[in-house]
Amino acid sequence: MRKQQAPQHRRRRIRLAVGTPLALIAAGVLAYGAVFGTFGDDAEPQAAAAPAPVPDNAMAAVASMQPGWNLGNSLDAIPNETNWGQPRTTETLLDSVRAQGFKSIRIPVTWSDHQGAAPNYTIDPAYMSRVKQVVDWAIADGLYVILDVHHDSWQWTSKMSTDHDQVRARFDATWTQIATAFRNEPAQLVFESVNEPQFDNADNTRKAQMLNELNTSFHKVVRASGGNNKNRLLMLPTEVCTPDQRLMDNLATTIKSLRDSRLIATVHYYGYFPFSVNVAGSTRFDTQVRGDLDKTFKRMRDTFVAQGIPVVLGEYGLLGYDHGPGAVERGEMLKYFEALGHAARTNKVTTVLWDNGSFYDRGKLRWKDAGLFRQIKSSWTTRSATASSDRVFVPKSGPVKDRSLALNLNGATLTALKQGTTKLVSGRDYTHSGNRLTLKAATLTRLVGDRSPGVNATLQAGFSRGVPWRIQVISYDTPVQSDTTGTTASFRVPTQFRGDVLATMQAAYADGSNAGPTSWTPYQQFNTAFAPDYAKKSIRLTPTFLKSLKDNARVKLTFHFWSGATVTYHVTKSGSAVTGTTS
């Protein structure tokens, strides 16, 4: 067994001692409004500050945790830390995350593969030491830390309905060991009972009973372990961390029954599902998607915050972004994150961004999409204006016409429209009236030049507050596809995109019925059923999609592009062979 490196925070910069006087702690109590308005746009590295005192009031303490970031796919990876593609977590990484403006970090941990057998379920001391090392680094950086029991939820706690006694014994043994190992950690450490708890083979009533039992036992075990655990902030989830009203009501009942003022409710939110993964034709952040977001945050506020129970949104994001580029169009994604940040602030919900490596490059210590992070960060403190699109498509041939975008001003005013450092002239290059921005035909003609396919120019609309809105001016022609053959394991539709960008794909049999694995809609899921490869000039149809098709049945594919163009293609599967034709 390899000896683990001892925690190093004692040899680093001087930190606030665990025994900080209560008077100093009281001085650190911050109101929500102040806490949610302390972050600027500068994400340059800076010296880590001493841990802030933890307010005695749980609501204020949770406000101090805003904003947060998840160390996803690391210590929760199965079976070991680097098995899901992320590098081993370092002190430098946590320093870098803290420098981005985050005040808390959620450290998901899967314990299953590091535990012995019944009846003791002993956690490997080396693994416990490694988890403690990462926790201590984060606390030394001044971060609040949320530590949980993560994928164990579907690995073994989900069997509780059929194996109740063994699950309870293992759950209690796991938390007894964690609580003992961390009982002297400062109050910046928060325990979360279990991530996205789920229960097999049980009806809704029984599921609610089992989750109440686990949450209640977790509370009892931790509080009885002594040390700082007697007053530590504890976080309890809804079933699967879903923010449905019934499930939140169940959790509120559990929390009230425990009569403990230092408890936190937690749920997760990844948006309206069809939009989040780009399925069923939900490609835009429209009124339905926005309505789902607003109603969900209002439910959090009414069920918990208004009743004096603080809420941590333990994970948020877009599922499509986690599963590969392009699923959710970038401008629509920016609108989603802008609106989510506003909803969180106004409903007093602390947010923890789920990052499995999609957002922050842990090897290069930089954001993979810096503009996206600027939008997220800005939403912590203010609103930003957006527009109906971040792309203006100009046809390859024919006359160029004026093109208009609807602005979502969100209380801001347009201050400038620029191309690089050059300021465009209002009235000559564009017009702006109310919430409508119109690019003049002469301006577009100049910007597209010889109309070579693709992005010919990038404009930036500046506003009185928030981040600017990028507008790409793109020349395009209708995409062209060609016949080909392949197999269910490897099939690509040859596609000359000619400057256009794929939005979604429909699939139907000759009788009009839906084709593909997502049989409830003709619109298939981006990156799951199909995925564009612009560099290779093709659209890949996945084995999952192709194997779901009926043998020898002709399937009509309709590809929808962001310019508004559509292209029809046909595929036929015969055994493992696939034929594709344009007619």
C-alpha positions as CSV (number, residue, x, y, z in Angstrom):
1,M,0.0,0.0,0.0
2,R,1.5,3.3,-1.1
3,K,2.0,5.8,1.6
4,Q,0.0,9.0,1.0
5,Q,1.5,12.4,1.2
6,A,0.6,14.2,4.4
7,P,-1.7,17.3,4.1
8,Q,0.5,20.3,3.3
9,H,-1.6,23.3,4.2
10,R,0.3,23.9,7.5
11,R,3.5,24.7,5.5
12,R,1.8,27.2,3.2
13,R,0.5,30.7,3.8
14,I,-0.7,31.5,7.3
15,R,-4.4,30.7,7.6
16,L,-7.2,31.5,10.1
17,A,-6.8,29.1,13.0
18,V,-9.6,26.6,13.9
19,G,-9.9,28.2,17.3
20,T,-10.9,31.7,16.0
21,P,-12.7,33.7,18.7
22,L,-16.5,33.8,18.5
23,A,-16.3,37.6,18.3
24,L,-14.3,37.4,15.1
25,I,-16.7,34.8,13.7
26,A,-19.7,37.0,14.5
27,A,-17.9,39.8,12.6
28,G,-17.9,37.7,9.5
29,V,-21.6,37.3,9.3
30,L,-22.7,38.6,5.8
31,A,-26.1,39.4,4.5
32,Y,-27.2,37.6,1.3
33,G,-27.3,40.8,-0.7
34,A,-23.7,41.7,0.1
35,V,-22.4,38.2,-0.5
36,F,-24.0,37.9,-3.9
37,G,-22.5,41.1,-5.1
38,T,-18.8,40.7,-4.4
39,F,-17.4,39.3,-7.6
40,G,-16.0,41.2,-10.5
41,D,-15.0,40.0,-14.0
42,D,-11.3,39.7,-13.3
43,A,-10.3,36.0,-13.1
44,E,-6.5,36.5,-12.9
45,P,-4.7,34.3,-10.3
46,Q,-4.3,36.0,-6.9
47,A,-3.0,35.0,-3.5
48,A,-5.4,32.7,-1.6
49,A,-7.0,34.4,1.3
50,A,-7.5,33.1,4.8
51,P,-10.7,31.1,5.3
52,A,-13.6,33.4,6.0
53,P,-15.3,32.9,9.4
54,V,-18.4,30.8,9.2
55,P,-21.6,32.7,10.2
56,D,-23.5,31.0,13.0
57,N,-26.7,31.5,11.0
58,A,-26.9,28.7,8.4
59,M,-28.7,30.9,5.8
60,A,-25.8,33.4,6.0
61,A,-23.2,30.7,5.9
62,V,-24.7,29.2,2.7
63,A,-24.8,32.7,1.2
64,S,-21.0,32.9,1.9
65,M,-20.6,29.7,-0.2
66,Q,-21.7,31.4,-3.4
67,P,-20.5,30.7,-6.0
68,G,-19.3,27.1,-6.0
69,W,-17.6,24.6,-8.3
70,N,-17.6,20.8,-8.5
71,L,-14.4,18.7,-8.8
72,G,-16.4,16.2,-10.9
73,N,-15.0,12.9,-12.4
74,S,-12.0,12.9,-10.0
75,L,-12.4,11.4,-6.6
76,D,-15.9,10.2,-7.7
77,A,-14.4,8.3,-10.7
78,I,-14.7,4.5,-10.7
79,P,-12.6,2.8,-9.6
80,N,-9.8,5.4,-9.2
81,E,-9.2,9.1,-9.4
82,T,-7.8,9.3,-12.9
83,N,-9.9,6.6,-14.6
84,W,-12.5,9.0,-16.0
85,G,-9.9,11.2,-17.9
86,Q,-9.1,13.9,-15.4
87,P,-5.6,14.4,-14.0
88,R,-4.7,13.7,-10.4
89,T,-6.0,16.7,-8.3
90,T,-3.2,19.0,-7.2
91,E,-2.9,21.9,-4.7
92,T,-2.1,24.1,-7.7
93,L,-5.4,23.2,-9.3
94,L,-7.4,24.2,-6.2
95,D,-5.4,27.5,-5.9
96,S,-6.3,28.2,-9.5
97,V,-10.0,27.4,-9.0
98,R,-10.1,29.7,-5.9
99,A,-8.5,32.5,-8.1
100,Q,-11.4,32.4,-10.5
101,G,-13.7,33.8,-7.7
102,F,-15.2,30.6,-6.4
103,K,-16.0,30.5,-2.7
104,S,-16.8,26.9,-2.3
105,I,-15.9,23.5,-3.8
106,R,-18.0,20.3,-3.8
107,I,-15.7,17.3,-3.8
108,P,-17.7,14.3,-4.9
109,V,-16.3,11.0,-3.6
110,T,-17.2,7.4,-4.5
111,W,-16.2,5.2,-1.6
112,S,-17.3,1.7,-2.9
113,D,-14.1,0.5,-4.5
114,H,-12.1,1.5,-1.4
115,Q,-14.1,-0.3,1.2
116,G,-13.7,-3.7,2.7
117,A,-16.4,-6.3,3.2
118,A,-19.1,-6.6,5.8
119,P,-19.5,-6.2,8.6
120,N,-17.0,-3.3,9.1
121,Y,-16.9,-2.0,5.5
122,T,-13.5,-0.5,6.4
123,I,-12.4,2.4,4.1
124,D,-8.9,2.0,2.9
125,P,-6.8,4.4,5.1
126,A,-4.7,5.5,2.1
127,Y,-7.8,6.5,0.3
128,M,-9.2,8.3,3.3
129,S,-5.9,10.1,3.6
130,R,-6.0,11.1,-0.1
131,V,-9.5,12.6,0.3
132,K,-8.4,14.4,3.4
133,Q,-5.4,15.8,1.6
134,V,-7.6,17.3,-1.1
135,V,-10.1,18.6,1.5
136,D,-7.4,20.3,3.5
137,W,-5.9,21.9,0.4
138,A,-9.2,23.4,-0.4
139,I,-9.9,24.6,3.1
140,A,-6.4,26.1,3.3
141,D,-7.3,28.1,0.1
142,G,-10.2,29.7,2.0
143,L,-12.9,27.6,0.3
144,Y,-15.9,26.0,1.8
145,V,-15.9,22.3,1.0
146,I,-18.8,20.0,0.5
147,L,-17.9,16.3,0.9
148,D,-20.4,13.6,-0.1
149,V,-21.0,9.9,-0.7
150,H,-21.4,10.0,-4.5
151,H,-21.9,7.2,-7.0
152,D,-22.4,4.8,-4.1
153,S,-26.0,6.0,-4.5
154,W,-26.6,3.8,-7.6
155,Q,-24.0,1.2,-6.8
156,W,-25.4,0.0,-3.5
157,T,-27.7,2.3,-1.6
158,S,-30.2,1.9,-4.4
159,K,-30.7,-1.7,-3.3
160,M,-32.2,-0.6,0.0
161,S,-35.8,-1.9,-0.8
162,T,-34.6,-5.5,-1.2
163,D,-31.5,-5.4,1.0
164,H,-32.5,-3.0,3.7
165,D,-30.3,-4.1,6.6
166,Q,-27.1,-4.5,4.7
167,V,-27.5,-1.1,3.0
168,R,-28.2,0.6,6.3
169,A,-25.2,-1.1,7.9
170,R,-22.9,-0.1,5.1
171,F,-24.3,3.5,5.0
172,D,-23.9,4.0,8.7
173,A,-20.4,2.4,8.8
174,T,-19.4,4.6,5.9
175,W,-20.5,7.8,7.5
176,T,-19.2,6.8,10.9
177,Q,-15.7,6.5,9.4
178,I,-16.0,9.7,7.4
179,A,-17.3,11.7,10.4
180,T,-14.6,10.3,12.6
181,A,-11.8,11.1,10.2
182,F,-13.0,14.7,9.7
183,R,-14.6,15.6,13.0
184,N,-11.8,18.1,13.9
185,E,-11.9,19.9,10.5
186,P,-13.0,23.5,10.7
187,A,-16.6,24.6,10.1
188,Q,-15.8,25.4,6.4
189,L,-16.3,21.6,5.8
190,V,-19.9,20.6,5.0
191,F,-21.1,17.0,4.8
192,E,-23.7,15.9,2.2
193,S,-25.5,12.7,3.0
194,V,-25.7,11.1,-0.4
195,N,-25.6,12.2,-4.0
196,E,-28.8,11.8,-6.2
197,P,-30.3,9.0,-4.0
198,Q,-32.4,6.5,-5.9
199,F,-34.1,3.3,-4.9
200,D,-34.9,0.3,-7.1
201,N,-38.2,-1.6,-7.0
202,A,-40.1,0.7,-4.8
203,D,-43.2,3.0,-5.1
204,N,-43.1,6.7,-4.4
205,T,-44.2,6.3,-0.8
206,R,-41.6,3.7,0.0
207,K,-38.8,5.7,-1.7
208,A,-39.7,8.7,0.4
209,Q,-39.5,6.6,3.6
210,M,-36.1,5.2,2.7
211,L,-34.6,8.5,1.9
212,N,-36.0,10.0,5.1
213,E,-34.4,7.0,6.9
214,L,-31.0,7.6,5.3
215,N,-31.0,11.3,5.9
216,T,-32.1,10.9,9.5
217,S,-29.5,8.2,10.1
218,F,-26.8,10.4,8.5
219,H,-27.7,13.3,10.8
220,K,-27.6,11.1,13.9
221,V,-24.3,9.5,13.0
222,V,-22.5,12.7,12.3
223,R,-23.9,14.6,15.3
224,A,-22.9,11.8,17.6
225,S,-19.3,11.7,16.3
226,G,-18.3,14.7,18.3
227,G,-15.7,17.4,17.7
228,N,-16.8,20.0,15.2
229,N,-19.4,17.6,13.8
230,K,-21.7,18.6,16.7
231,N,-22.5,21.9,14.9
232,R,-21.2,21.2,11.3
233,L,-23.4,22.3,8.4
234,L,-25.1,19.2,7.0
235,M,-26.7,19.0,3.5
236,L,-29.7,16.7,2.7
237,P,-30.9,15.9,-0.8
238,T,-34.2,15.2,-2.4
239,E,-34.7,11.9,-4.2
240,V,-32.3,11.9,-7.2
241,C,-31.7,15.6,-6.2
242,T,-34.7,16.4,-8.4
243,P,-36.4,19.7,-7.6
244,D,-40.0,18.4,-8.2
245,Q,-42.5,19.9,-5.7
246,R,-43.5,16.5,-4.1
247,L,-39.9,15.6,-3.5
248,M,-38.9,19.0,-2.1
249,D,-42.0,18.8,0.2
250,N,-40.8,15.4,1.5
251,L,-37.3,16.8,2.2
252,A,-38.7,19.9,3.9
253,T,-40.7,17.6,6.2
254,T,-37.6,15.6,7.1
255,I,-35.5,18.8,7.8
256,K,-38.2,20.2,10.0
257,S,-38.6,17.0,11.9
258,L,-34.9,17.0,12.8
259,R,-35.2,20.3,14.6
260,D,-31.6,21.4,13.7
261,S,-30.9,24.9,12.5
262,R,-27.7,24.0,10.7
263,L,-29.2,21.9,7.9
264,I,-29.2,22.7,4.2
265,A,-31.5,21.4,1.4
266,T,-29.9,20.5,-1.9
267,V,-31.2,19.8,-5.4
268,H,-29.7,19.7,-8.9
269,Y,-30.8,21.4,-12.1
270,Y,-29.7,20.8,-15.7
271,G,-32.5,22.7,-17.3
272,Y,-35.6,21.6,-19.3
273,F,-34.5,18.2,-20.5
274,P,-35.1,18.4,-24.3
275,F,-33.2,21.7,-24.4
276,S,-30.5,20.4,-22.1
277,V,-29.5,17.5,-24.4
278,N,-31.0,18.9,-27.7
279,V,-33.7,16.4,-28.4
280,A,-37.3,16.7,-29.7
281,G,-36.4,19.8,-31.6
282,S,-35.8,21.9,-28.5
283,T,-32.8,23.9,-29.9
284,R,-33.5,27.3,-28.5
285,F,-33.8,28.9,-25.1
286,D,-37.4,29.7,-25.7
287,T,-40.3,30.6,-23.4
288,Q,-40.9,27.0,-22.5
289,V,-37.2,26.5,-21.4
290,R,-37.1,29.8,-19.6
291,G,-40.5,29.0,-17.9
292,D,-39.2,25.7,-16.6
293,L,-36.1,27.4,-15.1
294,D,-38.1,30.2,-13.5
295,K,-40.7,27.9,-12.0
296,T,-38.1,25.5,-10.6
297,F,-36.2,28.3,-8.8
298,K,-39.4,29.7,-7.4
299,R,-40.3,26.3,-6.0
300,M,-36.9,26.2,-4.3
301,R,-37.5,29.6,-2.8
302,D,-41.1,28.9,-1.7
303,T,-40.4,25.4,-0.3
304,F,-37.1,26.1,1.5
305,V,-35.8,29.6,1.6
306,A,-39.1,31.2,2.6
307,Q,-39.3,28.6,5.4
308,G,-35.9,29.5,6.7
309,I,-34.1,26.5,5.1
310,P,-31.0,27.4,3.0
311,V,-30.6,25.8,-0.4
312,V,-27.5,24.7,-2.3
313,L,-27.9,23.9,-6.0
314,G,-25.3,21.2,-5.7
315,E,-25.0,20.7,-9.5
316,Y,-26.1,22.7,-12.4
317,G,-25.2,22.9,-16.1
318,L,-26.4,21.5,-19.4
319,L,-26.2,17.8,-20.1
320,G,-25.5,18.3,-23.7
321,Y,-22.4,20.3,-22.9
322,D,-21.1,17.5,-20.8
323,H,-21.5,15.0,-23.6
324,G,-19.7,16.8,-26.4
325,P,-19.4,20.0,-28.3
326,G,-22.2,21.5,-30.4
327,A,-25.2,19.8,-28.8
328,V,-26.5,23.1,-27.4
329,E,-25.8,26.1,-29.6
330,R,-23.4,28.5,-27.9
331,G,-25.6,31.6,-27.9
332,E,-28.6,29.7,-26.6
333,M,-26.3,28.2,-23.9
334,L,-25.2,31.7,-22.9
335,K,-28.8,32.8,-22.5
336,Y,-29.5,29.8,-20.3
337,F,-26.6,30.5,-17.9
338,E,-27.4,34.2,-17.8
339,A,-30.9,33.5,-16.8
340,L,-29.9,30.8,-14.3
341,G,-27.5,33.1,-12.5
342,H,-30.3,35.8,-12.2
343,A,-32.8,33.2,-11.0
344,A,-30.4,32.0,-8.4
345,R,-29.6,35.4,-7.1
346,T,-33.2,36.6,-6.9
347,N,-34.3,33.4,-5.2
348,K,-31.3,33.3,-2.8
349,V,-30.0,29.9,-4.0
350,T,-26.3,29.1,-3.8
351,T,-25.0,27.5,-7.0
352,V,-22.3,24.9,-7.5
353,L,-21.3,24.5,-11.2
354,W,-21.0,20.8,-12.3
355,D,-17.6,20.5,-14.0
356,N,-16.4,17.0,-15.1
357,G,-13.6,18.6,-17.2
358,S,-16.0,20.2,-19.7
359,F,-15.5,23.8,-18.4
360,Y,-12.1,24.1,-16.8
361,D,-9.0,22.4,-18.3
362,R,-7.3,21.0,-15.2
363,G,-4.1,20.3,-17.1
364,K,-3.7,23.8,-18.6
365,L,-5.5,25.5,-15.7
366,R,-7.7,27.6,-18.0
367,W,-11.3,27.8,-19.2
368,K,-12.0,25.9,-22.4
369,D,-14.4,28.6,-23.3
370,A,-13.4,31.8,-21.6
371,G,-16.3,33.7,-23.0
372,L,-18.8,31.3,-21.6
373,F,-17.2,31.6,-18.1
374,R,-17.3,35.4,-18.3
375,Q,-21.1,35.0,-18.8
376,I,-21.4,32.6,-15.9
377,K,-19.3,34.8,-13.7
378,S,-21.1,38.0,-14.6
379,S,-24.4,36.3,-13.7
380,W,-23.3,36.0,-10.1
381,T,-23.7,39.8,-9.7
382,T,-25.7,41.4,-12.5
383,R,-27.8,40.8,-15.6
384,S,-26.4,40.8,-19.2
385,A,-28.2,41.6,-22.4
386,T,-28.5,38.9,-25.0
387,A,-30.1,38.6,-28.5
388,S,-32.3,36.3,-30.4
389,S,-29.2,34.8,-32.0
390,D,-25.4,35.1,-32.0
391,R,-25.2,34.4,-35.7
392,V,-26.3,36.3,-38.8
393,F,-26.3,34.1,-41.9
394,V,-25.8,35.8,-45.3
395,P,-26.5,33.7,-48.5
396,K,-23.5,32.9,-50.7
397,S,-25.3,34.4,-53.8
398,G,-28.0,36.9,-54.4
399,P,-28.6,40.4,-53.0
400,V,-27.6,41.0,-49.4
401,K,-30.5,42.3,-47.3
402,D,-30.8,44.1,-43.9
403,R,-30.8,41.6,-41.1
404,S,-32.4,42.2,-37.7
405,L,-31.9,40.6,-34.2
406,A,-34.2,41.0,-31.3
407,L,-32.4,42.2,-28.2
408,N,-33.2,40.8,-24.7
409,L,-32.0,43.9,-22.9
410,N,-32.7,42.6,-19.3
411,G,-32.6,46.2,-18.1
412,A,-29.5,47.2,-19.9
413,T,-29.0,49.7,-22.8
414,L,-27.0,49.2,-26.0
415,T,-23.9,51.4,-25.8
416,A,-21.9,50.4,-28.9
417,L,-21.5,47.9,-31.7
418,K,-17.9,47.1,-32.7
419,Q,-15.8,45.1,-35.0
420,G,-12.6,44.6,-33.1
421,T,-11.7,48.0,-31.9
422,T,-13.6,49.8,-34.7
423,K,-16.9,51.3,-33.6
424,L,-19.7,50.9,-36.1
425,V,-21.8,54.1,-36.8
426,S,-25.4,54.1,-35.7
427,G,-27.7,55.1,-38.5
428,R,-25.1,54.3,-41.2
429,D,-23.9,50.8,-40.3
430,Y,-26.9,49.7,-38.2
431,T,-30.1,51.0,-36.5
432,H,-31.3,50.4,-33.1
433,S,-34.9,50.9,-32.1
434,G,-36.3,49.5,-28.8
435,N,-35.3,45.9,-28.6
436,R,-34.4,45.6,-32.3
437,L,-30.9,45.8,-33.8
438,T,-30.7,45.9,-37.6
439,L,-27.5,45.4,-39.5
440,K,-27.7,47.4,-42.8
441,A,-27.2,45.6,-46.1
442,A,-24.3,47.7,-47.0
443,T,-22.5,46.9,-43.8
444,L,-23.1,43.2,-44.2
445,T,-21.9,43.4,-47.8
446,R,-18.7,44.9,-46.5
447,L,-18.3,42.4,-43.7
448,V,-18.8,39.2,-45.8
449,G,-16.4,40.4,-48.5
450,D,-16.1,37.7,-51.2
451,R,-18.6,35.6,-49.2
452,S,-16.3,32.7,-48.6
453,P,-18.2,30.1,-46.6
454,G,-17.9,30.4,-42.8
455,V,-17.4,33.2,-40.3
456,N,-16.4,36.3,-42.2
457,A,-16.6,38.8,-39.3
458,T,-17.3,39.0,-35.6
459,L,-19.1,41.9,-34.1
460,Q,-19.6,42.8,-30.4
461,A,-22.6,44.5,-29.0
462,G,-21.7,46.4,-25.8
463,F,-24.2,47.3,-23.1
464,S,-24.4,49.4,-20.0
465,R,-23.9,46.4,-17.8
466,G,-22.9,42.8,-18.0
467,V,-20.9,41.1,-20.7
468,P,-20.9,42.1,-24.4
469,W,-22.9,39.9,-26.9
470,R,-20.9,38.4,-29.8
471,I,-22.4,38.3,-33.3
472,Q,-20.8,36.1,-36.0
473,V,-21.5,37.2,-39.6
474,I,-21.5,34.0,-41.7
475,S,-21.7,33.3,-45.4
476,Y,-23.3,30.1,-46.3
477,D,-24.8,28.0,-49.1
478,T,-27.2,25.1,-48.7
479,P,-25.2,22.1,-47.6
480,V,-24.7,19.3,-50.1
481,Q,-24.6,15.5,-49.2
482,S,-23.6,12.5,-51.3
483,D,-24.3,8.7,-51.5
484,T,-22.2,6.4,-49.4
485,T,-22.1,3.0,-47.7
486,G,-21.0,1.8,-44.3
487,T,-21.9,-0.4,-41.4
488,T,-23.8,0.0,-38.2
489,A,-20.5,0.3,-36.4
490,S,-19.2,3.1,-38.7
491,F,-21.3,5.2,-40.9
492,R,-20.9,8.9,-42.0
493,V,-23.0,11.0,-44.3
494,P,-20.6,12.9,-46.6
495,T,-21.5,16.6,-46.1
496,Q,-20.2,19.8,-47.6
497,F,-21.4,22.2,-44.9
498,R,-20.6,25.3,-47.0
499,G,-20.5,27.5,-44.0
500,D,-23.7,26.3,-42.3
501,V,-24.0,24.7,-38.9
502,L,-26.1,21.7,-38.0
503,A,-29.0,22.2,-35.5
504,T,-30.9,18.9,-35.3
505,M,-32.0,15.9,-37.2
506,Q,-35.4,14.2,-37.8
507,A,-35.8,10.5,-38.7
508,A,-39.0,8.9,-40.0
509,Y,-40.0,5.7,-41.8
510,A,-41.9,5.8,-45.1
511,D,-45.2,5.5,-43.2
512,G,-44.4,8.6,-41.2
513,S,-43.7,6.9,-37.9
514,N,-40.7,7.9,-35.9
515,A,-37.4,6.1,-36.5
516,G,-34.5,5.9,-34.1
517,P,-33.9,5.2,-30.4
518,T,-35.8,8.3,-29.3
519,S,-39.1,6.8,-30.6
520,W,-41.4,9.4,-28.9
521,T,-40.2,12.2,-31.2
522,P,-38.9,12.3,-34.8
523,Y,-36.1,14.7,-33.6
524,Q,-33.2,12.6,-32.4
525,Q,-30.7,13.5,-29.7
526,F,-27.6,15.5,-30.7
527,N,-24.3,13.5,-30.1
528,T,-26.3,10.4,-29.1
529,A,-27.9,9.6,-32.5
530,F,-25.9,11.9,-34.7
531,A,-23.0,14.3,-34.6
532,P,-21.4,16.6,-37.2
533,D,-17.7,16.5,-37.9
534,Y,-16.9,19.7,-39.7
535,A,-13.3,19.0,-40.2
536,K,-14.0,15.6,-41.8
537,K,-17.0,17.1,-43.8
538,S,-19.4,14.5,-42.5
539,I,-22.2,13.8,-40.1
540,R,-21.7,10.6,-38.1
541,L,-24.7,8.4,-37.4
542,T,-24.0,6.5,-34.2
543,P,-24.3,2.8,-33.7
544,T,-27.0,3.4,-31.2
545,F,-29.1,5.1,-33.8
546,L,-28.4,2.7,-36.7
547,K,-28.9,-0.5,-34.7
548,S,-32.3,0.8,-33.5
549,L,-33.6,1.0,-37.2
550,K,-35.8,-1.7,-38.7
551,D,-34.0,-4.0,-41.2
552,N,-34.6,-3.1,-44.9
553,A,-36.8,-0.2,-44.0
554,R,-36.0,3.1,-45.8
555,V,-35.5,5.9,-43.3
556,K,-35.9,9.6,-44.2
557,L,-33.5,11.9,-42.4
558,T,-34.1,15.6,-42.4
559,F,-31.1,17.7,-41.3
560,H,-32.0,21.2,-40.0
561,F,-29.3,23.9,-40.1
562,W,-29.0,27.1,-38.1
563,S,-29.4,29.2,-41.3
564,G,-32.9,27.8,-41.7
565,A,-31.8,25.4,-44.5
566,T,-32.9,21.8,-44.5
567,V,-31.4,18.8,-46.4
568,T,-33.1,15.4,-46.9
569,Y,-31.2,12.1,-46.9
570,H,-32.1,8.4,-46.8
571,V,-30.6,5.4,-45.1
572,T,-31.4,1.8,-45.2
573,K,-30.0,-0.9,-42.8
574,S,-29.7,-4.5,-43.9
575,G,-28.1,-6.6,-41.1
576,S,-24.9,-4.7,-40.3
577,A,-24.7,-3.0,-43.7
578,V,-25.9,0.6,-44.2
579,T,-26.6,2.4,-47.5
580,G,-27.1,6.1,-47.7
581,T,-28.5,8.0,-50.6
582,T,-29.6,11.6,-51.4
583,S,-32.7,10.4,-53.3
